[in-house]
Amino acid sequence: MNFISTRGGCPAVSFSDAVAQGLAPDGGLYLPETLPAIDAATLKKWEKLDYAALCEEFFALFADLPRAQLSAIVKSAYTRFDVPEIAPMKKLDEKTFVLELFHGPTLAFKDFALQLLGGLYEAQIKRTGRAINVLGATSGDTGAAAIHGLLGREGVRIFILYPDGRVSPLQERQMTCTGAANVYPLAIPGTFDDAQAALKDVFNDRAFKGQFNLSAINSINIARVLAQCVYYFFAYFRLPEAARANVEFVVPTGNFGNVLAGWMAARMGLPAKSFCVATNQNDILFRFFSTGVYELGPVKPSHAPSMDIQVASNFERFLYYVMQEDAAATKAAMEDFKKHGRFVMPGFKAGEYQFRASRADDADIVRLIKTVHEKSGYVADPHTACGFADLGPAKTSVVLSTAHPAKFPDVIASAIGDEVKSPALEKLKALPIVKHKIPAEKAAIEDFIRSSCR
Ligand SMILES: *Cc1c(COP(=O)(O)O)cnc(C)c1O
């Protein structure tokens, strides 16, 4: 399977090349040239597979790696999870299920993609003999998950930009207390969007990108989106037969990577009825899916910091599909949005494209953690709590739980008056923090990378 850019300005490339490049050279995002059709017979075959085996079958549809190598990478990616199911499904009541995606090394769903991506990078370095420098921007969880996916891997340095003081103290510790020599946490003033904008500027500097063999690990990397497709299938197979007819996946959303993966899985054949895009008070996507207007607002720090995002990078992939895979129209829409901070979807109708949206502000988050806990005894983290804002009563809801509640002890305590702890996080508190403060500017970032590579 080859991969093409959403902006149509560069040739199709192999899976390995798309993974290595991250962002396409024309500024677009890679997507499979065609989506495979996963039919009922295939679903039947996949139904009983364990997580790693399912992931291997799924990636075999896309990857250009020898099967034995793919198998080894996938198996090792899911060895550092703390439960044998990898993605356990919890039943809250007849209509409500929670898919727990926080059993990886950093206790957030991003481990699913980044443990795998670490293995893919290592394979690439072995193949080319060329070291790579990974550069990413994070609102908290991506950085931690990326760092833990690449920690100790040979031939990789990892530079992670994050907004200083705007990630949770425990998230910061996960990034800065690793003691690993190949890890460079870069604390910048401003918001995640500032970090992401600076990151894009560095990646658009082709000469620099080439010289330092820069690679992206943000949710723009297609391997991450594909890795996230897998657990939607896995979850579907764990639902009771009777609950499968009218399934809505409810996905706490920031950069639109997680929910896009589910939607793409549905385009391939996953029998999901709909997706609920659950935002916090940074609600650009809630507003888009309610009105068809995609319009920037200011970022307001919230209790669910990994969703404190206004520009959702993966939105471009969605646009490409709903614009009938018209790369020129996608490019024009993205350029228009970049210029005006606003884009209006022609002919939009709410509820279209299998998507609807919900929104939770900070007061809602606290209230939802409390009521979910009272009703079912379940403790949802502040991101997951957004998923409970507006469950469709006629549907089977599968709420994706994106982080372990122990990552956000203050909000949890204020909601349920109790503490939730994780032994892995407790250990981190005794370790020293190592971070580098730099401006969110292309020149400063490039200088830092240059001097670290000497
Ligand atoms: C990253 C993250 C999200 C948002 O996921 P997107 O793919 O950016 O939409 C939600 N919750 C948690 C805990 C996260 O780390």
The ligand as an SDF file (V2000), in Angstrom:
LIG
                    3D

 15 15  0  0  0  0  0  0  0  0999 V2000
   -3.8820   13.5120   23.5160 C   0  0  0  0  0  0  0  0  0  0  0  0
   -4.9700   13.2890   24.4730 C   0  0  0  0  0  0  0  0  0  0  0  0
   -6.2960   13.5120   24.1130 C   0  0  0  0  0  0  0  0  0  0  0  0
   -6.6830   14.0710   22.7600 C   0  0  0  0  0  0  0  0  0  0  0  0
   -6.4050   13.1630   21.7190 O   0  0  0  0  0  0  0  0  0  0  0  0
   -6.3340   13.6800   20.2070 P   0  0  0  0  0  0  0  0  0  0  0  0
   -5.8630   12.5350   19.4060 O   0  0  0  0  0  0  0  0  0  0  0  0
   -5.3450   14.8230   20.2100 O   0  0  0  0  0  0  0  0  0  0  0  0
   -7.6900   14.1330   19.8450 O   0  0  0  0  0  0  0  0  0  0  0  0
   -7.2850   13.2270   25.0350 C   0  0  0  0  0  0  0  0  0  0  0  0
   -6.9790   12.7670   26.2590 N   0  0  0  0  0  0  0  0  0  0  0  0
   -5.7090   12.5430   26.6440 C   0  0  0  0  0  0  0  0  0  0  0  0
   -5.4490   12.0550   28.0220 C   0  0  0  0  0  0  0  0  0  0  0  0
   -4.6670   12.7870   25.7630 C   0  0  0  0  0  0  0  0  0  0  0  0
   -3.4200   12.5490   26.1470 O   0  0  0  0  0  0  0  0  0  0  0  0
  1  2  1  0
  2  3  1  0
  2 14  2  0
  3  4  1  0
  3 10  2  0
  4  5  1  0
  5  6  1  0
  6  7  2  0
  6  8  1  0
  6  9  1  0
 10 11  1  0
 11 12  2  0
 12 13  1  0
 12 14  1  0
 14 15  1  0
M  END
$$$$
